[in-house]
Amino acid sequence: MTALVFPPALSPYGASRLILVRHGEVPGIKPPSFRGTQDLPLTDRGREQAALTAHYLSAAPDVKVVASSPLSRCVETARAIADHHGETVFPMTGLTDFNYGDWQGHSHKDIAAAYPQDYDAWMQTPDLARIPNGDTLETVARRAVGAAHEALAQAENGTAIIVTHDSVIRTLILAILRLPLRNYWKFTSDPCGVSIFAPRYGEWSVERINESIHIRK
């Protein structure tokens, strides 16, 4: 039996609260495609979601840092949030989306047909999957946790907000809960979904995961 792979632990030091936010809607979410490192703009609905999320988080206390993936869909979402708190957006390369290599830009349906074994591995054992010319989940987890630690350190015991991608949010939640990467698909991460965590006795306490009531119509 292959040993389970765990992400690096994400220690709850440096901030009083950690808020993870997925970017707003972009082309390729429905029907799903492998967007990855493509720099896709927010749709009109995505910009609306970003504005609604910014309003929802306007009451977040003592926001000291708003970090973001450098891709424009995250930066635009983060900027809407940061403006409410008088902060600037801090882009971090470690928060960039999963690089899907040869799959990038293609639909899930097409990839399932062209790479059936590899696609099944990605959906069933994502920690072991090898996407041609793409990232591994372990690589994404290492850089994401490193970036999150940097953002927490900059928060100076205030609130750190991280705006990033579905893949990064999933790996960070696994790091927070100290679960193996095999559990990657156990969580849902909707456009502009909000997950909130607070330190408690040296561990993370979960306040919300993928809260999206603020953007529902």
C-alpha positions in Angstrom: 0.0 0.0 0.0 1.3 3.4 -1.0 1.9 5.7 2.0 -0.4 8.8 2.1 1.2 12.1 1.3 0.5 15.0 3.7 0.9 18.7 2.9 3.2 20.7 5.1 1.5 21.8 8.3 0.2 25.4 8.3 0.9 26.8 11.8 -1.6 29.3 13.3 1.0 31.8 14.2 1.2 35.5 13.1 -2.5 36.3 12.6 -5.7 36.4 14.7 -7.7 35.1 11.8 -7.1 33.6 8.4 -9.7 34.1 5.6 -9.4 32.2 2.4 -11.4 33.5 -0.6 -11.7 32.0 -4.1 -11.8 34.4 -7.0 -15.0 35.3 -8.8 -16.5 33.5 -11.8 -14.4 33.2 -15.0 -15.0 31.5 -18.4 -14.4 27.8 -18.2 -16.0 27.1 -14.8 -19.3 25.8 -16.4 -18.9 23.4 -18.1 -15.6 22.7 -16.2 -12.2 23.1 -17.9 -8.6 22.9 -16.7 -8.0 26.7 -16.4 -4.8 26.6 -14.3 -2.3 29.3 -15.0 -4.2 30.9 -17.9 -4.8 34.5 -17.0 -8.6 34.6 -17.5 -10.6 37.8 -16.7 -13.6 37.8 -14.4 -17.0 37.6 -16.1 -19.6 40.3 -15.4 -21.0 37.8 -12.8 -17.5 37.4 -11.4 -17.1 41.1 -10.9 -20.5 41.2 -9.2 -19.5 38.3 -6.9 -16.3 40.1 -6.0 -18.2 43.3 -5.0 -20.6 41.3 -2.9 -17.8 39.4 -1.2 -16.0 42.7 -0.5 -19.1 44.0 1.1 -19.5 40.7 3.1 -15.9 41.0 4.4 -16.0 44.7 5.0 -16.7 44.0 8.7 -13.8 41.6 9.1 -11.8 43.0 12.0 -8.2 44.3 11.9 -7.3 43.3 8.4 -3.5 43.8 8.0 -2.7 41.9 4.8 -4.6 41.0 1.6 -2.5 38.5 -0.4 -3.4 37.2 -3.8 -2.4 34.9 -6.6 -0.8 37.1 -9.3 -3.4 36.0 -11.9 -5.8 38.8 -12.7 -8.9 37.0 -11.6 -7.6 36.9 -8.1 -6.0 40.3 -8.1 -9.3 41.9 -9.2 -11.3 40.0 -6.5 -8.6 40.9 -3.9 -8.6 44.6 -4.8 -12.3 44.9 -4.3 -11.8 43.4 -0.8 -8.7 45.4 0.1 -10.4 48.7 -0.9 -12.8 48.3 2.0 -9.9 48.1 4.5 -7.5 50.7 3.1 -5.0 48.0 2.1 -3.1 47.2 -1.0 -3.0 43.8 -2.7 0.1 41.7 -2.2 0.5 39.3 -5.1 2.4 36.1 -4.2 3.6 33.6 -6.8 3.2 30.7 -4.3 -0.6 31.2 -4.5 -0.8 30.7 -8.3 -3.1 28.1 -9.6 -2.2 24.5 -10.4 -0.3 24.2 -13.7 -2.2 21.5 -15.6 0.4 21.2 -18.3 -0.9 19.4 -21.5 -4.5 19.5 -20.0 -4.6 23.2 -19.6 -7.3 25.0 -21.6 -9.2 21.7 -22.3 -12.5 20.6 -20.9 -12.8 17.8 -18.3 -14.9 15.8 -20.9 -12.2 16.0 -23.5 -9.4 15.1 -21.1 -11.4 12.2 -19.7 -11.6 10.9 -23.3 -8.0 11.5 -24.3 -6.3 10.5 -21.1 -8.7 8.1 -19.4 -6.2 6.4 -17.0 -4.5 9.7 -16.0 -7.8 11.4 -15.6 -9.2 8.6 -13.4 -6.0 8.9 -11.3 -6.5 12.6 -10.9 -10.1 12.2 -9.7 -9.5 9.2 -7.5 -5.9 9.5 -6.1 -4.9 13.1 -6.8 -1.9 12.9 -4.6 -0.4 10.2 -6.9 -1.6 11.7 -10.2 1.0 12.8 -12.8 -0.4 15.3 -15.3 1.8 15.5 -18.4 4.1 18.5 -18.1 2.1 19.8 -15.2 2.4 20.3 -11.4 1.9 17.6 -8.8 -0.4 18.2 -5.9 2.5 17.9 -3.5 4.4 20.7 -5.3 1.3 23.0 -5.2 0.8 22.2 -1.5 4.4 23.1 -0.6 4.4 26.5 -2.3 0.9 27.3 -1.2 1.7 26.7 2.5 4.9 28.6 2.2 3.1 31.6 0.8 0.4 31.4 3.5 3.0 31.4 6.2 4.5 34.5 4.7 1.0 36.2 4.6 0.3 35.2 8.2 3.7 36.6 9.4 2.9 39.9 7.7 -0.5 40.1 9.5 1.1 41.1 12.8 -1.6 39.5 14.9 -4.4 40.9 12.8 -6.5 39.3 10.0 -4.8 37.9 6.9 -7.0 37.5 3.8 -5.8 35.2 1.0 -7.5 35.4 -2.4 -6.6 32.4 -4.6 -7.8 29.4 -6.6 -9.8 26.3 -6.0 -6.8 24.1 -6.0 -4.8 26.2 -3.6 -7.7 26.6 -1.2 -8.3 22.9 -1.1 -4.6 22.2 -0.3 -4.5 24.9 2.4 -7.6 23.5 4.1 -6.0 20.1 4.1 -2.8 21.7 5.6 -4.9 23.5 8.3 -6.8 20.3 9.2 -3.7 18.1 8.9 -5.3 15.8 6.4 -3.6 13.8 3.6 -3.7 15.2 0.1 -5.8 12.1 -0.9 -8.7 14.1 0.6 -8.4 16.9 -2.0 -11.9 16.3 -3.4 -13.5 16.2 0.0 -14.1 20.0 0.0 -16.1 22.2 -2.4 -14.7 25.6 -3.3 -17.2 27.9 -5.1 -16.4 31.2 -6.8 -16.0 33.8 -4.1 -16.6 31.1 -1.4 -15.2 32.2 2.0 -13.4 30.0 4.5 -12.5 31.4 7.9 -10.1 30.0 10.6 -8.9 31.3 13.9 -6.1 30.1 16.2 -7.1 28.3 19.4 -4.5 26.8 21.7 -1.9 26.4 19.0 -4.3 24.8 16.5 -6.7 26.1 14.0 -10.4 26.4 14.8 -12.8 26.3 11.8 -15.4 29.1 11.7 -16.5 28.7 8.1 -15.7 26.6 5.0 -16.9 27.7 1.6 -19.5 30.2 2.9 -21.3 31.5 -0.2 -24.6 32.8 1.0 -23.5 36.4 0.3 -23.4 35.7 -3.5 -26.4 33.6 -4.0 -29.3 34.8 -6.1 
